[in-house]
Amino acid sequence: MSLLEKSEGIRTLKEVSKRVPGRISSTVSNGIKRGRMLRLRDMIPIIGWIVAGLLLVTVVLGLVFVKNQNATFRANMDRLEYREGQMEQFFMEQRKENARIAKSDIDRENYIAYFSNVITEFYASRTSGRNNELTMAERRLLLGTIYDYAKGTGFPFADEFLPLAYLRVESEFYQYNSVGGRREYLTGTSGERSMFQFMPATAREIYRRHGRDFDPEWYKSFEECVWLWFNFNHELSFIFKDADEDDRIRWAAYSYNRGHYRNELVTYYLNGLTIERHLRDWPFRSQGDPNYNYHILRFYRQYRDGFRNEEG
């Protein structure tokens, strides 16, 4: 090999050696670049799944939110419908109550008008006592008070007709009598007062039992007299509460007239004995009318049935 060839060979090697590192570095650089690109490509599906997962979670949360909102809406609607139902029920009950009150007002006026006429007719049948008659205003007040107590609570043994029977028997609907030409409040032969003819001691005891201060002029007030009668009749009727209505009315009336613990009256009732038996064993003699209890029952039926037939 000539010297020229050798020099050419050396130059070629040098040139190659110069180019090789550049190619190697270029190859490595290109490899790194290709590696990065490959890793990004590999991550694209993963990123896609992550995005899809996030979208799925978002959709699920949205569906849950919508479901909860629907449930809340339905609950609110149910509450609204319930409240509307309650309001409708309230207004329905209110309408019924208004109708009942209106009917009660009509019944009250009919009651007052009817028995005002009954009292007028009774007065017309009398030949005396004209100056002691109740005025129309007094009749309205008396009858209205009786009706209101009868329709109130707490007195299951008396209606609006039973007190009238006592008024008819006890005082014949008179609140006054004439003494020496003067008009005075009615007083019985034994000191009984008011249209219901209570003994003052009995009235005082009823006030005491009900915790009320005794009013010494109670007999002048329809309100007080009616209150006394309803409470006293209730006490007497309760003793005989197991009897049927007619017998209970008779026993209570008999007790009203004679005293319920007098002459073993209650003992007779509790032992199943009759009023007639008690009358035989304890005759009235001069103490009063032995038919008092029958009179009360008779007038009670007369007034009750007369008014109901009138009302139709």
C-alpha positions as CSV (number, residue, x, y, z in Angstrom):
1,M,0.0,0.0,0.0
2,S,1.4,3.3,-1.0
3,L,1.8,6.2,1.3
4,L,-0.9,8.0,-0.6
5,E,-3.5,5.3,0.0
6,K,-2.5,5.1,3.6
7,S,-3.1,8.8,4.0
8,E,-6.4,8.6,2.2
9,G,-7.5,5.8,4.6
10,I,-6.5,7.8,7.6
11,R,-8.4,10.8,6.4
12,T,-11.5,8.7,5.7
13,L,-11.3,7.2,9.2
14,K,-11.0,10.7,10.7
15,E,-14.0,11.9,8.7
16,V,-16.0,8.8,9.8
17,S,-15.0,9.3,13.4
18,K,-16.1,12.9,13.2
19,R,-19.5,12.0,11.7
20,V,-20.3,9.0,14.0
21,P,-20.7,10.9,17.2
22,G,-23.1,13.3,15.5
23,R,-25.1,10.4,14.1
24,I,-25.1,8.6,17.5
25,S,-26.2,11.8,19.3
26,S,-28.8,12.4,16.6
27,T,-30.0,8.8,16.9
28,V,-30.2,9.0,20.7
29,S,-32.0,12.4,20.4
30,N,-34.4,11.0,17.9
31,G,-34.9,7.9,20.1
32,I,-35.7,10.1,23.1
33,K,-38.1,12.1,21.1
34,R,-39.7,9.0,19.7
35,G,-39.9,7.6,23.3
36,R,-41.6,10.7,24.6
37,M,-44.1,10.6,21.8
38,L,-44.7,6.9,22.4
39,R,-45.4,7.5,26.1
40,L,-47.9,10.4,25.3
41,R,-49.7,8.1,22.9
42,D,-49.8,5.4,25.6
43,M,-51.3,7.9,28.0
44,I,-54.0,9.1,25.7
45,P,-56.4,6.1,26.3
46,I,-55.8,6.5,30.1
47,I,-56.6,10.1,29.9
48,G,-59.7,9.2,27.9
49,W,-60.8,6.8,30.5
50,I,-60.2,9.3,33.3
51,V,-62.2,11.9,31.4
52,A,-65.0,9.3,30.8
53,G,-64.9,8.3,34.4
54,L,-65.2,11.9,35.5
55,L,-68.1,12.4,33.1
56,L,-69.8,9.2,34.4
57,V,-69.4,10.4,38.0
58,T,-70.8,13.8,37.0
59,V,-73.8,12.1,35.3
60,V,-74.4,9.9,38.3
61,L,-74.2,12.8,40.7
62,G,-76.5,14.8,38.5
63,L,-79.0,11.9,38.5
64,V,-78.8,11.6,42.2
65,F,-79.3,15.3,42.6
66,V,-82.3,15.2,40.2
67,K,-83.7,12.3,42.1
68,N,-83.3,14.1,45.4
69,Q,-84.8,17.2,44.0
70,N,-87.8,15.1,42.7
71,A,-88.2,13.5,46.1
72,T,-88.0,16.9,47.8
73,F,-90.5,18.3,45.3
74,R,-92.9,15.4,45.8
75,A,-92.6,15.7,49.6
76,N,-93.3,19.4,49.3
77,M,-96.3,18.7,47.1
78,D,-97.5,16.1,49.5
79,R,-97.2,18.5,52.4
80,L,-98.9,21.2,50.3
81,E,-101.7,18.8,49.4
82,Y,-102.0,17.7,53.1
83,R,-102.2,21.3,54.2
84,E,-104.7,22.0,51.5
85,G,-106.7,19.0,52.7
86,Q,-106.5,20.3,56.2
87,M,-107.6,23.7,55.2
88,E,-110.5,22.2,53.2
89,Q,-111.4,20.1,56.2
90,F,-111.2,23.2,58.4
91,F,-113.4,25.2,56.1
92,M,-115.8,22.3,55.8
93,E,-116.1,22.0,59.6
94,Q,-116.4,25.8,59.8
95,R,-119.2,25.8,57.3
96,K,-120.9,23.0,59.3
97,E,-120.4,24.9,62.5
98,N,-121.8,28.1,61.0
99,A,-124.8,26.2,59.7
100,R,-125.3,24.6,63.1
101,I,-125.0,27.9,64.8
102,A,-127.4,29.5,62.3
103,K,-129.8,26.6,62.9
104,S,-129.3,26.8,66.6
105,D,-130.1,30.5,66.4
106,I,-133.3,29.8,64.5
107,D,-134.2,27.0,67.0
108,R,-133.6,29.3,69.9
109,E,-135.9,32.0,68.4
110,N,-138.5,29.4,67.6
111,Y,-138.3,28.1,71.1
112,I,-138.6,31.6,72.7
113,A,-141.5,32.5,70.4
114,Y,-143.4,29.2,70.9
115,F,-143.2,29.2,74.7
116,S,-143.8,33.0,75.0
117,N,-147.2,32.1,73.4
118,V,-147.6,29.2,75.8
119,I,-147.2,31.5,78.7
120,T,-149.5,34.1,77.1
121,E,-152.2,31.4,76.7
122,F,-151.8,30.3,80.2
123,Y,-152.1,33.8,81.6
124,A,-155.2,34.3,79.5
125,S,-156.8,31.3,81.1
126,R,-156.3,32.9,84.6
127,T,-158.8,35.2,86.2
128,S,-156.3,36.9,88.5
129,G,-152.7,37.9,88.7
130,R,-152.7,40.2,85.7
131,N,-150.4,42.7,87.4
132,N,-147.8,40.0,88.1
133,E,-147.4,38.6,84.6
134,L,-144.0,38.5,83.0
135,T,-143.5,41.1,80.3
136,M,-142.5,40.0,76.8
137,A,-138.9,41.2,77.5
138,E,-138.8,39.2,80.7
139,R,-140.1,36.1,79.0
140,R,-137.4,36.4,76.3
141,L,-134.7,36.7,78.9
142,L,-136.0,33.8,81.0
143,L,-136.6,31.4,78.0
144,G,-133.3,32.4,76.3
145,T,-131.4,31.7,79.5
146,I,-133.1,28.3,79.9
147,Y,-132.3,27.4,76.3
148,D,-128.7,28.4,76.6
149,Y,-128.1,26.3,79.7
150,A,-129.9,23.3,78.2
151,K,-127.8,23.5,75.1
152,G,-124.6,24.0,77.0
153,T,-122.4,21.2,78.4
154,G,-122.5,19.6,81.8
155,F,-126.2,18.9,82.2
156,P,-127.1,15.7,80.5
157,F,-130.2,15.0,82.5
158,A,-132.2,18.1,81.5
159,D,-133.2,19.6,78.1
160,E,-134.9,22.9,77.4
161,F,-138.4,21.6,78.3
162,L,-138.0,20.1,81.7
163,P,-137.4,23.5,83.5
164,L,-140.7,24.7,82.0
165,A,-142.5,21.9,83.7
166,Y,-141.1,23.0,87.1
167,L,-142.0,26.6,86.4
168,R,-145.6,25.6,85.5
169,V,-146.0,23.5,88.7
170,E,-144.0,25.6,91.2
171,S,-145.0,29.2,90.2
172,E,-147.3,29.0,87.2
173,F,-144.9,31.3,85.3
174,Y,-145.2,34.1,87.8
175,Q,-142.2,35.8,89.2
176,Y,-144.2,38.2,91.4
177,N,-147.1,38.1,93.8
178,S,-149.2,40.9,95.2
179,V,-148.8,41.7,98.9
180,G,-151.0,44.4,100.3
181,G,-151.5,45.8,96.8
182,R,-147.7,45.9,96.2
183,R,-145.9,43.8,93.6
184,E,-143.2,41.7,95.3
185,Y,-141.0,38.8,94.3
186,L,-142.7,35.5,94.7
187,T,-142.4,33.9,98.2
188,G,-143.9,30.5,99.1
189,T,-145.9,29.7,102.2
190,S,-142.7,28.1,103.8
191,G,-140.4,30.9,102.6
192,E,-139.5,29.5,99.2
193,R,-138.2,32.1,96.8
194,S,-138.1,32.6,93.0
195,M,-140.1,31.0,90.2
196,F,-138.5,27.7,91.0
197,Q,-139.4,27.9,94.7
198,F,-136.0,27.1,96.2
199,M,-135.7,27.3,100.0
200,P,-133.0,29.9,100.8
201,A,-131.0,27.3,102.7
202,T,-131.0,25.0,99.6
203,A,-129.9,27.9,97.4
204,R,-127.1,28.8,99.8
205,E,-125.8,25.2,99.9
206,I,-125.8,24.9,96.1
207,Y,-123.7,28.1,96.0
208,R,-121.3,26.6,98.5
209,R,-120.9,23.3,96.8
210,H,-120.0,25.0,93.5
211,G,-117.6,27.4,95.1
212,R,-119.6,30.6,94.4
213,D,-120.2,33.5,96.7
214,F,-123.8,33.5,97.9
215,D,-125.9,36.3,96.4
216,P,-128.6,37.2,98.9
217,E,-130.8,38.5,96.0
218,W,-130.4,35.5,93.8
219,Y,-134.1,35.1,93.4
220,K,-134.4,38.4,91.5
221,S,-132.1,37.2,88.7
222,F,-133.3,34.8,86.0
223,E,-129.6,33.9,85.4
224,E,-129.1,32.9,89.0
225,C,-132.4,31.0,89.3
226,V,-131.8,29.0,86.1
227,W,-128.2,28.2,87.2
228,L,-129.5,27.0,90.6
229,W,-132.2,24.8,89.0
230,F,-129.9,23.1,86.4
231,N,-127.3,22.3,89.0
232,F,-129.7,21.1,91.6
233,N,-131.7,19.0,89.1
234,H,-128.4,17.5,87.9
235,E,-127.4,16.5,91.4
236,L,-130.8,14.9,92.0
237,S,-131.0,13.2,88.6
238,F,-127.5,11.8,89.1
239,I,-128.6,9.8,92.1
240,F,-131.2,8.1,89.9
241,K,-129.1,7.9,86.8
242,D,-129.7,4.2,86.3
243,A,-133.4,4.6,86.0
244,D,-135.1,5.0,82.6
245,E,-135.9,8.6,81.6
246,D,-139.5,8.8,82.9
247,D,-138.7,7.2,86.2
248,R,-135.6,9.3,86.6
249,I,-137.7,12.5,86.0
250,R,-140.3,11.3,88.5
251,W,-137.7,10.3,91.2
252,A,-135.8,13.6,90.8
253,A,-139.1,15.6,90.9
254,Y,-140.2,13.7,94.0
255,S,-136.8,14.5,95.7
256,Y,-137.0,18.1,94.6
257,N,-140.4,18.4,96.3
258,R,-139.7,16.4,99.5
259,G,-135.9,16.2,99.9
260,H,-133.9,13.3,98.6
261,Y,-132.6,12.1,102.0
262,R,-135.9,12.7,103.7
263,N,-138.0,9.7,104.9
264,E,-135.5,7.2,103.4
265,L,-136.4,8.1,99.8
266,V,-133.1,7.2,98.3
267,T,-133.1,4.0,100.3
268,Y,-136.4,3.0,98.7
269,Y,-135.0,3.7,95.2
270,L,-131.8,1.7,95.8
271,N,-133.8,-1.2,97.1
272,G,-135.9,-1.3,94.0
273,L,-139.1,0.0,95.6
274,T,-141.4,2.4,93.8
275,I,-142.5,6.0,94.5
276,E,-146.0,4.7,95.1
277,R,-144.7,2.4,97.8
278,H,-142.9,5.3,99.4
279,L,-146.1,7.4,99.2
280,R,-148.0,4.6,101.0
281,D,-145.4,4.3,103.7
282,W,-144.7,8.0,104.1
283,P,-148.0,9.8,103.2
284,F,-147.8,13.5,102.3
285,R,-150.6,14.5,104.7
286,S,-150.4,18.3,104.7
287,Q,-146.9,18.4,103.2
288,G,-147.8,18.9,99.6
289,D,-149.3,17.3,96.5
290,P,-148.6,13.5,96.3
291,N,-149.0,13.8,92.5
292,Y,-146.3,16.4,92.2
293,N,-143.9,14.0,90.3
294,Y,-146.7,13.1,87.9
295,H,-147.5,16.7,87.2
296,I,-143.8,17.4,86.3
297,L,-143.7,14.4,84.0
298,R,-147.0,15.3,82.4
299,F,-146.1,19.0,81.7
300,Y,-142.7,17.9,80.5
301,R,-144.2,15.6,77.9
302,Q,-146.8,18.2,76.9
303,Y,-144.2,21.0,76.3
304,R,-141.6,18.7,74.6
305,D,-144.1,17.0,72.3
306,G,-146.0,20.2,71.5
307,F,-142.9,22.1,70.4
308,R,-141.6,19.2,68.4
309,N,-144.9,18.7,66.6
310,E,-145.0,22.4,65.9
311,E,-141.5,22.2,64.4
312,G,-142.5,19.2,62.3
